[in-house]
Amino acid sequence: MPIDARDRPVTRLLLAHQTAQPDAFVDTLATAVTGIGGRDVVLFLIDYANVALTPHPDTLVHGSEPEVASLDGSMVGRAFTSSSALALERADGWHVWVPVSEQSNRLGVLAMTLSRWDEEIEFLVTELGLAAAPLLLASAQYTDLPHLLRRRQDMGLAAEMQWSLLPPLAFSAAGVTIAGLLEPAYEVGGDCFDYAFNAGCLEFAVLDTVGHGLSSAVLAALLIGAYRHGRRAGDTLSELASRIDAAARTFPGLPAFATAIIGRLDTFATTLTWMTCGHPVPIVVRDGSILSQPAVKPGLPLGIGGLGPVVGDIVELRLQPGDGVLLYTDGVTDSLMPDGAAFGEDRLADLLAREHAAGASPHEVVRRLLRTAIEHSGNRLRDDATMVYLRWDGTPPD
């Protein structure tokens, strides 16, 4: 029997959300699915380290407390990594897991039990997962609960500041996808990245400030602010570098500098333009193979422009559909393996080529590469490690 328009989960969700308490979001979701016979609703949110999904509420569901779900080996994890709804029939009904995502930004999974499962119900609950994501993000502006649920250990003040600086960890539009992660998630203090999509152009920057901890986090906030200020003023890449350099030299603590890569991807011309300031050059992968990079003159780290020009060579690359571009900080390649050898750029490039050839999504590429680097270091990174991955899937103009 077709679902009445008034019982559509999205309709119920939008109406209930207008007056609901922000920390009662799961109750609102539970109300939304009653019209389709839904019950036992649990919202799983991905943790900051992207290794597990934490359930809310932690009350009895199906006669037991819901447990933290690993990304590997659980139905919750499968729904999250595959970005698709999953259903399994059991004696008490259909157990269903629905991704909760906004654009490409994966937030978690909505689990529930339904009395039936067919194409109509699948469409309605998938629609609910898409509608729930922006409302969850909106609720997080009024309550700390979503932030607390994502924590599986205590978070340092520097990390708290760093995470508040970041844009959504993934975004996709006009044929381009960007995804990024920071580690160690609960102690990071210095690495950061930012991006914005303006008039068909994806603008991005990755910065690695000197030191670690609170002073580095404060410096990162200053430099990201300078980057956004210049980006919104329409600065060229060279002007952005000079602006960030000038801002760093106003910082009261010494030394105060950061390596950086600043770039733009023009989705109309399919052209990637970037420049480095004392920062590792990006790794570009095409058809499962690493492209050789031209020799470039890097600029100086931002903040020591008084010693010389901060602007180095500007590189331009015409992308082809399927190309991937990995940006990273040296905390990734400098991490030490058990035998004392560095993880290294060659190893990182080989792993990237393998993931690219396997067709993994940008979010999964970043997650797998960073987890591999951490595991190779015996889960003891020497420095902050950040990765940002761009993939171009658009069609070049005729």
C-alpha positions in Angstrom: 0.0 0.0 0.0 1.5 3.4 -1.0 2.6 5.6 1.9 0.4 8.7 2.5 2.2 12.0 1.9 1.7 13.0 5.5 3.5 9.8 6.6 6.6 10.3 4.5 9.6 10.2 6.8 11.1 13.4 5.3 7.8 15.3 5.8 7.6 14.1 9.4 11.3 14.9 10.0 11.1 18.5 8.7 7.9 19.3 10.7 9.2 17.7 14.0 12.6 19.4 13.6 11.2 22.9 13.8 10.3 22.6 17.4 12.5 19.7 18.6 15.3 20.2 21.1 18.6 20.0 19.2 20.0 17.2 21.5 16.9 15.1 20.9 17.7 14.5 17.2 17.3 10.8 17.4 13.9 11.1 19.0 13.0 13.3 16.0 14.2 10.7 13.6 12.2 8.0 15.5 9.1 10.1 15.1 9.9 10.5 11.4 9.7 6.7 10.6 6.6 5.8 12.6 4.5 6.4 9.5 6.3 3.5 7.7 6.3 1.2 10.7 9.8 2.0 11.8 11.1 1.4 15.3 14.3 0.9 17.3 16.0 3.9 15.7 19.8 4.3 16.4 22.0 7.0 14.9 25.7 6.0 14.5 28.2 8.8 14.0 31.7 8.4 12.6 34.4 9.2 15.1 37.1 11.8 14.6 39.7 9.1 13.6 37.4 7.5 11.1 37.8 4.0 12.5 34.4 3.4 14.2 30.8 4.5 14.5 29.4 5.4 17.9 25.7 4.7 18.6 23.1 7.1 20.0 21.0 6.5 22.0 22.8 3.9 24.1 19.5 2.5 25.5 18.2 -1.0 24.9 17.5 -1.8 21.3 16.5 -5.3 20.2 16.9 -6.3 23.8 20.5 -5.2 24.2 22.6 -2.0 24.2 23.9 -1.0 20.7 27.7 -1.3 20.5 30.3 0.8 18.8 30.5 -0.5 15.2 33.8 -1.0 13.4 34.1 0.2 9.8 35.3 -3.3 8.9 33.2 -6.4 9.6 29.8 -4.8 10.5 26.6 -3.9 8.6 26.9 -0.4 10.0 30.4 -0.1 8.6 29.4 -1.6 5.3 26.6 0.9 4.9 29.0 3.8 5.7 31.8 2.8 3.4 29.6 1.8 0.5 27.3 4.8 0.9 24.3 2.6 0.2 21.3 1.3 2.2 21.4 -2.3 3.4 18.6 -4.5 4.7 18.6 -7.9 6.4 15.4 -9.8 7.3 15.2 -11.3 10.7 12.5 -12.9 12.9 11.4 -9.5 14.3 11.4 -7.6 10.9 13.7 -6.0 8.5 16.9 -4.5 10.0 17.9 -1.6 7.9 21.1 0.6 7.8 21.0 3.9 5.8 23.9 6.3 5.2 23.6 9.8 6.6 25.6 12.0 4.3 25.6 15.6 3.0 27.1 16.1 -0.5 30.1 13.7 -0.1 30.5 14.4 3.6 29.7 11.1 5.3 28.5 11.7 8.8 27.2 8.3 9.9 24.5 5.6 9.6 20.8 5.5 10.6 19.7 2.0 11.8 16.1 0.9 12.3 13.7 -2.0 12.2 10.9 -2.0 9.6 8.0 -4.3 9.1 8.5 -4.5 5.3 11.2 -3.8 2.7 10.5 -3.0 -0.9 11.5 -0.4 -3.5 9.2 2.3 -2.1 10.5 1.8 1.5 14.1 1.8 0.3 13.5 5.1 -1.5 11.9 6.7 1.5 14.6 5.7 4.0 17.4 6.7 1.6 15.7 10.0 1.2 15.5 10.3 5.0 19.2 9.7 5.4 19.9 12.5 2.9 17.5 14.9 4.7 18.8 14.0 8.1 22.4 15.0 7.3 22.0 18.8 6.9 19.6 18.9 9.9 22.2 17.0 12.0 24.8 19.6 11.0 22.3 22.4 11.9 21.6 20.8 15.2 25.3 20.7 16.0 25.4 24.5 16.0 23.0 24.4 19.0 24.2 21.4 21.0 27.5 19.7 21.8 26.1 16.2 21.6 27.1 15.3 18.0 30.7 16.5 18.8 30.8 14.5 22.0 29.5 11.3 20.3 32.3 11.5 17.8 34.9 11.3 20.5 36.3 8.0 21.6 39.0 9.5 23.9 39.8 12.8 25.4 40.6 15.6 23.0 43.3 18.2 23.6 42.6 21.9 23.4 44.8 22.3 20.3 42.9 19.6 18.5 39.6 21.1 19.6 40.7 24.4 17.9 42.0 22.6 14.8 38.8 20.6 14.2 36.8 23.8 14.5 38.9 25.4 11.7 38.2 22.6 9.2 35.6 22.7 6.4 33.5 19.5 5.9 35.9 16.5 5.4 34.5 15.8 1.9 32.8 17.6 -0.9 31.7 16.8 -4.4 30.4 19.0 -7.2 30.9 19.7 -11.0 32.9 16.6 -11.5 35.5 17.1 -8.7 35.6 15.5 -5.3 37.8 16.5 -2.4 38.3 14.5 0.9 40.7 15.1 3.8 41.7 13.7 7.2 44.0 14.7 10.1 45.9 12.5 12.5 46.4 12.1 15.4 42.8 13.0 15.6 42.7 13.8 19.3 46.1 15.5 19.6 46.7 17.3 16.3 47.9 20.8 16.6 49.4 22.5 13.6 48.3 20.8 10.4 45.1 22.1 8.7 43.5 22.4 5.3 40.7 24.5 3.8 38.8 24.7 0.5 35.9 26.5 -1.2 34.0 26.1 -4.4 33.5 29.4 -6.2 32.2 30.0 -9.7 33.3 26.6 -11.0 36.7 26.7 -9.3 37.7 24.6 -6.4 40.3 26.5 -4.3 42.3 24.7 -1.7 45.2 25.0 0.7 47.1 22.7 3.0 49.3 24.2 5.8 51.7 22.6 8.2 52.7 25.1 11.0 55.9 24.9 12.9 55.9 23.0 16.2 53.0 21.1 17.8 50.3 21.9 20.3 48.5 25.0 21.4 50.8 27.7 19.9 50.8 25.9 16.5 47.0 25.7 16.6 46.8 29.4 17.3 49.2 30.1 14.4 47.1 27.8 12.2 44.0 29.7 13.0 45.7 33.0 12.0 47.0 31.6 8.7 43.8 29.9 7.7 42.0 33.2 8.5 44.5 35.0 6.2 44.0 32.5 3.5 40.2 32.8 3.6 40.5 36.6 3.7 42.7 36.6 0.6 40.6 34.0 -1.2 37.5 36.0 -0.7 39.3 39.1 -1.9 40.1 37.4 -5.2 43.9 37.1 -4.6 46.0 35.2 -7.1 48.0 32.3 -5.8 51.1 34.5 -5.4 49.1 37.1 -3.6 47.6 34.5 -1.3 51.1 33.3 -0.4 52.3 36.8 0.3 49.2 37.6 2.4 49.7 34.5 4.6 53.4 35.2 4.9 52.7 38.7 6.1 50.1 37.4 8.6 52.6 34.9 10.0 55.1 37.6 10.6 52.7 39.4 12.9 52.5 36.4 15.2 53.9 37.3 18.6 55.5 33.9 19.2 58.8 33.0 17.5 59.5 31.2 15.3 56.2 31.4 13.4 56.1 29.9 10.0 54.3 27.2 8.0 54.9 25.2 4.9 52.0 25.3 2.5 50.6 24.2 -0.8 48.0 26.5 -2.4 46.0 25.7 -5.5 43.0 25.9 -7.7 41.1 23.5 -9.9 39.2 25.2 -12.7 36.4 22.7 -13.6 35.6 24.5 -16.9 39.2 24.4 -18.2 39.9 21.2 -16.2 43.2 22.8 -15.2 44.9 22.3 -11.9 47.2 25.1 -10.8 49.3 25.0 -7.6 52.4 26.3 -5.9 54.4 25.1 -2.9 56.0 27.1 -0.1 58.5 24.7 1.5 55.9 21.9 1.2 56.0 18.5 -0.4 54.8 18.5 -4.0 51.5 16.7 -4.7 51.4 13.2 -6.1 49.3 12.8 -9.3 48.0 9.5 -10.4 46.5 8.7 -13.8 45.2 5.3 -14.9 46.7 3.6 -11.9 50.2 5.1 -12.6 52.1 8.0 -10.9 52.8 10.9 -13.2 56.3 12.2 -13.1 56.5 15.8 -11.8 58.4 18.6 -13.4 61.3 20.1 -11.5 60.0 23.2 -9.7 61.5 25.9 -7.5 59.6 26.0 -4.3 58.9 29.1 -2.4 60.1 29.6 1.2 57.9 28.6 4.1 55.3 31.2 4.9 56.4 33.5 7.7 60.0 33.9 6.7 59.4 36.1 3.7 61.8 38.7 5.0 64.6 36.3 4.1 63.6 36.0 0.5 60.7 35.5 -1.9 57.9 33.3 -0.6 56.6 32.7 -4.1 58.1 29.8 -6.1 57.1 28.3 -9.4 53.4 28.0 -10.3 52.6 24.6 -11.9 49.7 24.1 -14.2 48.4 20.6 -15.2 45.6 19.7 -17.5 43.6 16.9 -15.8 41.9 14.0 -17.5 38.8 12.2 -16.1 39.7 9.9 -13.3 42.9 11.7 -12.3 43.7 11.8 -8.6 45.9 14.4 -6.8 47.2 13.7 -3.3 48.3 16.5 -1.0 50.0 15.7 2.3 52.2 16.9 5.1 55.6 15.5 5.9 54.2 13.9 9.0 52.9 11.1 6.7 56.2 10.3 4.9 58.4 11.0 7.9 56.6 8.5 10.1 59.0 5.7 11.1 58.4 2.0 10.6 59.4 -0.5 13.2 62.8 -1.0 11.6 63.5 2.7 11.8 63.0 3.4 8.1 60.8 6.3 7.1 57.4 5.5 5.5 58.6 7.6 2.5 57.1 9.2 -0.6 57.8 6.1 -2.8 55.8 3.9 -0.5 53.0 6.4 -0.3 52.9 6.8 -4.1 52.8 3.0 -4.6 49.8 2.7 -2.2 48.0 5.6 -3.9 48.4 4.0 -7.3 47.0 0.7 -5.9 44.0 2.4 -4.3 43.4 4.4 -7.5 43.5 1.3 -9.7 41.0 -0.4 -7.3 38.5 2.4 -7.9 38.1 3.4 -4.2 36.2 6.6 -3.5 38.3 9.6 -2.5 37.1 9.3 1.1 38.2 5.7 1.3 41.5 6.5 -0.4 42.4 9.0 2.2 41.2 6.8 5.1 43.1 3.7 3.9 46.3 5.6 3.1 46.4 7.4 6.5 45.5 4.2 8.4 48.3 2.3 6.6 50.8 5.0 7.5 49.7 4.9 11.1 49.9 1.1 11.3 53.3 1.1 9.7 54.5 3.5 12.4 53.2 1.2 15.1 50.4 3.7 15.8 52.9 6.2 17.0 53.2 9.2 14.6 56.2 11.5 15.2 54.3 14.5 13.8 50.8 15.6 12.7 49.9 13.8 9.5 47.4 15.2 7.0 46.1 14.1 3.6 43.8 15.8 1.1 42.8 13.9 -2.0 41.3 15.5 -5.1 39.7 13.4 -7.9 38.6 14.8 -11.2 35.7 12.8 -12.8 34.3 15.4 -15.1 34.3 15.4 -18.9 36.7 17.8 -20.6 35.1 20.4 -22.9 35.0 19.7 -26.6 
